[in-house]
Amino acid sequence: MDPLARLRLQLTAWYAGVLVLVLVVLGSGLFLTVRRQMSRHLDVSLRAAAAALEQAARIRESERAGARGAVVDAVDELHIPDRALYLLDDDFHPIKPAVVPDWTRDAFRHAARAKHGYRDLDAPDGHGLRLYVERFTGTTGTPYVAAVVADRLELEDEYASLIEAFAAAALAAMLLVAGGGSLLVRKSTAPVQRSMEQMRRFMADAAHELRTPITLLRTRAEVAAGQGREPSRDAAAFQAIEREAARLGEITGELLTLARADAGEWPVVRETLYLDDAVAGAVDAARARAGQRQVFVEVGAFEEARITGDAALVRQLLLIVLDNALKFTPAGGRVRLDVSARNGRAAVVVTDTGMGIPAEQLPHVFERFYRGERARHEAEGAGLGLAIARWIADVHGAAIEIASPPEGGTRVAITFPLAAA
């Protein structure tokens, strides 16, 4: 299995596992809380039923001057759904109903001795019961015992309904997390996948670019070593080896620059500098190359522009852009530079009369090792210069844009934020 796919599967499993743990903890806490509330509600209802029985018994007793049958009528007339009512004398002999099983009377006695009057018991048929017993005195001073019994099955039914509802919600949440987690994992690992793909492509392209000069170096060295010594021929061989070694050193240096930039290990100096001075220095450095290629370099608008940045990196950025313009401009062509400062931005615009860049290639020009078909045949290079230029622009908060009109030529615009006065 692909390592990234394995990572996605593991992350999704972790998401699901964490959710299950959260649901278990939350569900347990919720179930215990609801169970306690339901039990409390049942106890409150039992006590309310006992209070209603006491009130009815007192009323009936007062109406009929303490007759024993009056309190019996109170039990007969009082109907509370799902509650069994019992009225007993002070010795727990039944008044209403007339017959009460001994196990029930024993439970009433134990409950009466308890602090709160509640008791759980199991009926002979296996049903769980909850009862409440309370002593009271009638209007004539006669002591009575009121008892109320409820079937705990109603609580179990409510528990079962609650568990079923929570289980259904948990299952739905699990399915949503499985789907949503997988989607989130894919989105979160997409940058990793892109980075891995870029790394693979970068390594393949680097190997390809380095292989050519290394092969040429070895071939020329082997040919020179296998031939007899002749000063002119040896000089030509050494010059060719020197060119390939220089190219190899240039590619290696660019690779090292990008590697240190990616790792954040390149120290960027922040100081105030003048962009127009940097442009003037870059133009002076490029004039020798321009003279060799018979390309005329001119400077147009040249306004003072103060920026904050690393002077060496800004110079390197300008030299990369200038070198590209000279490299792809034929003899007799022109390269023009303009420096301006307005609206809080300092801009350097480099235009040339070279072969231009096809529209379909413009979105890829900043990619590492990218070179169009014409560029591969008409100019040397590894395709790393503009990638370095983009990095330098990014660390300075600058923007670099490349345009190529249909009639030919290329326009590169670099805009920096102006430094505060």
N, C-alpha and C positions, 0 to 999 in steps of 0.2 A: 504494500500500500504506500502511496505517495506520502512523504512526511507531513506535508501541509494538510492533506486529507485526514491523516491520523490525528493531527493537532486539532482540526475542526471537530472531529468525532469526540475527542477527549474533552474539549471545551463544552460541547453540547451536553455531554454526560455530566460534567461538573455543574452546569446550569440546572439540569434536571435534578441532580442529587441535592443541590442546595435548596431548590424549590420544595422537594419532598420533605427535607428536614424542616423547612419553615412551615409547611403545611401540617406536619406531624405535631410540631410544638404549638402552633397556633390552634390546630384542631383540638389537641388535648386540653389546652387552656380554655378554649371556648366551650368544649363539652363539659368540663368540670364546673365552669361558671354557670352554664345553663342548667346543669343538673342540680346545682345548689339552689339556684333561683326557683326551679320547678318544685324542689322539695320544700322550700320555704313557702312557696305559694300554696302547696297542698296543706301544709301545717296551718297556714293562716285560714284557709277555707274550713278546715276541721274545727278550729277554735271558733270561727264565726258561726258554724252550724251548732256547736255546743251552746254558744251564747244565745242563739235564736231559740233553741230548745228550752233553756232556762227562762227566758223572757216569756215564752208562751205558757210554760208551766206556772209561773207566778201569776200571770194574768188569769188563767183558768182557775187557779186555786183561790184567788181573791174574789172572782165572780161567784163561786159556789161555796164560799165560806169554808175552805179547807177540805172539801170532800176529796177522798182519794181518787175517785173516778174522774175528777176534773183534770188532774195532771195526765191521766191516760188519754183523755180527749185531746189534750195538747199535742201529744205525740202522734195521735191519729190524724190530726188536722195539719200538722206541719210536714210538708213534702219538700225535701231537698234532693235534687237529682244526684244519683251516684253516691249517696251517703246513707249509711244505715244508722238509725238513731236508737239509742237505748236509754231507758230511764230506770234507775235502780234506787233502792233505799240505802241507808247508810251502811248496812251490812252486806251490800252487793247482792241482795235478793231482787230478782227482776220484778219490775212493775209493768213495764211495757217494753218489748213483748213479754208475754207471761212466762215463756220458757226461754232460757238462754243457756247454751251449752256450757259445761263446766270449764272447758279450756278457754272459752271467751271470758268467763267471769274471772278466772285466774289472771288472764292478761289485764283485765280492768284493774284488779287489785294491785298488780305490779306497776301499772302505769300511774295509779293514784299515789303510790309511794314515791314515784320518780319526781325529780325536781320540777320538770316542765309538763308532766302529764302525758307525754308522747311515748309510743312504743311501737316497734315493728314486730310482727309475728307471722308465722306461716300457718295457714289453715290446713286441716287434714287432707283436703283435696290438692294441696300444693300451691294454692294461690298465696301471694304475699300481700299482707294487709298492713295498713297504717292506722292506728287508732289514737284518739285523744280522750282523756277522762278529766272531768272537773267536778269537784264537789260544790254544791250551792245549798242555800237555805231558802225554803219557800216563805211566803208572806205570813204563814202561821207559825214559822219557826221550825218546821219539819225539815230535817236534812235529807238531801237527795244526792244522787250521783248521775251526772249526764255523761254519756259516752257516745262518740261518733266514730264510725269505722268506714274507711275507704279502701278500695282495691288498688294496690300499687301497680297493677297492670296498665292503668292509664298513663302512669309515668313512663313505664317501659315502652309503651306505644309511641309516646312523644319522643323518647330517646331514639327509638328506631327510625322514626321519621326524620329526626334531626341528623342522625348518622347517614341515612340514605341521601338526604339533600347535600350534606357536606361532601360525601363521597362522590356524588355526581359533579359537584362544583370542582372538587380536587382533580377529578379525571379530566374535566374540560380544561382546567388550568394546566394540567400536565401536557395535554395535546397542544394547547396554545404555546406553552413554553418550548415544547419539542420543535414545533414549526418556527415560532418566532426566534427561539434561541439559535436554531440552525441558520436562519436568515441573518441574525445579528453577528453570529460567528463568521459567516461568509463576508459580511461587510467589514467587520473589524480586521479580518485577516487579508482582505483584498490588498491593502498597502504592503503587507508582508509578501504576498504573492507577487505583486508588481516589483517589489525590491529584489526578490529572488530571481525573477525573470530578467530584470535589468542587470543584476550581477552576473547571471549566466551569459547574457549577451555581451556584457562588458568584457568578461574574461575571454569569450570566444573572439570578439573583435580585437582585443589587445593581443591575444596570441597570434591572430592573423597578421596584424600590423607589424608585430615584432619579428615574425618569422621571415618576412621578406628581406629586411636589411641584414638579419643574421645569416640567412642563406647566401645572400650576395657576398657578405664578408667572408664566409667560409669558402665559397667557390673561388673568389678572387685570390684569397690566401693560398688555397690548394694549387691553383693554376700558377701563381707566381713562384711557389715553392718547387713546382715540378719543372720549371723552365731554367735555362741557364741565365746567369747574371748578365744583364744589359742595362746600363744606367737609364736610358730613356724609357725602356719598357718598365723597369722597376719603378721609376718615378710616376709613370701613369698608373701603375697598379696601386702604389701607395696613396696617390691622390684619390683614386676610386674608393679605396678602403677608408680613407679619411672622411669622404662624403657620406658613406654608409654609416660609419661610426657616429658622425655628427647627427645624422637623421635618427639613428638609434638612441642617441643621448637626448635628442629633442623629444622623441615620443616618450621615453622613460621619465623625463622631467615633467612632461604634461600629465602623465599617469600619476606620478607622485603628488603633483599639485592637486589633482582631483581627489585622490585618496585621502590626503590630509584635509581637504575641504569637507569631504563627506563625513570624516571622523570628527570634525570641529576642532582640529588640532592646529589650524593655521592661525597664527596670531595676527589679528587685524588691528592696526594702529588707528586711533581716532585723533586727528589733529586738523587744524584749519589750514586749508590750502586753496590756491587759486586755480580754477579749472583752465583758464586761458593760458596760464604759465605751463601747466601740464601738457596742454595741446601743443604749445610752441615747442616744448622739448621733444614730444613724440614726433612732430613733423621734422625737426632737425635730424632725429635718429633715422627716420624713414627716407630721407632724401637720397642717401647713397643707394638704397634698394631701388628707388624710383629712377635714378639715373641709369642704373644697369638695365632696367626694363624699358627705358625711354618713355616713361610716363610722367606727365607734368603734374606737380602737386601745387595747388593754390589755396590760399586762406582767404575766405570771404569776410563776413561779419565777425568781429573779434571783440566782444564785450567782456568787461571784467566780471568774473563770476566766482564768488567765494563759497566753498563747500567744506564739508567735514568728512574726512576719510583717510585712507592709507595712501600716501603719495605713490609708493612703489606699485601697489595694486592698480591704482587709477592709471598710471603710466602703462602698465601691462595691458590693461583693458583697451586703451587707445591704440597701442601698438598692434594688438591682435586685429582690431577693426581696420586699421590702416594697412596692415600686411595683407589681409584678405582683399581689400580694395585694389592694392597694387598687383596681387597675384592673379586676379581674374580680369584685369584691364589690359588689353593688348597695347603694343607699342604705339605711341602717338596719342594715346588716350589721356584723360584727365581725371584727377581725384581732387575734390574740393572739400574743405572743412569750414564750418561756420560755428561760432560760439555765441550764444545769446543768454540773457538773464532777464526773465520777466515772470510775473505772477507767482513768485516764490519758487521758481524752478530754474535751474541752469541746464542748458541743452547744448549738446555737441551733435552736429549733423554731418555725416560723411557721405558724400555722393560720388559715384564713379560712372564712367561711360563704358563699363565692361560688358561681359556677355549676359549679365543678369541671372535671375533664378526663376525657373518655371514655377507657376502658381501652385502646382500640386506638391512642390518640394518645400515651400516656405514654412509650413507647420513643423517640419522636421529638422530645420537647420541647426537648432540648438541641441539636438540629440548627439550623444557621444558616438564618435566614429562614423557619423552620418556624412556622406558625400554624394552629391548627385552624379549622374552618369558623366556629364560633361566635365564636372570638377575632377573626377577620377582620372580622366584622360588628359586634361589640360593643365593641371597644377599638382604640385606635390603637397603632402600633408597627410595627417592621420585622422582629421575630422574632429579634433579635440579643442581647437582654439575657441570656437564660439560657445562650447559648453563651459569653458573656463571664463569666458567673457560674461556669460549669464550669471555664473556664481559670483563674480566680482561685483556685478551690478546689484545682485540681490543683497549681498552683505552691506552695501552702501545705501540700501533703500532706493536704488535707482531703477529706472525702467529702460529696457533696450528693445527696440522694435526694428524689424527689417522689412522693407518693401521693395518690390521690383516691378516697375511699370512695364506694360506690354512692349513699349518701343525699345526697351533695353536699359541696361544700367541697374545699379542697386543703390538704395538709400538706407542708411543706418542712423537711427536717432537714439541718443542716450540722454536721458534727463535725470538730473540729480536734484535733491532738495537743497535750496540755498541755505547757507549757514546764517545764523542770527548775527546781526551787526553788533 
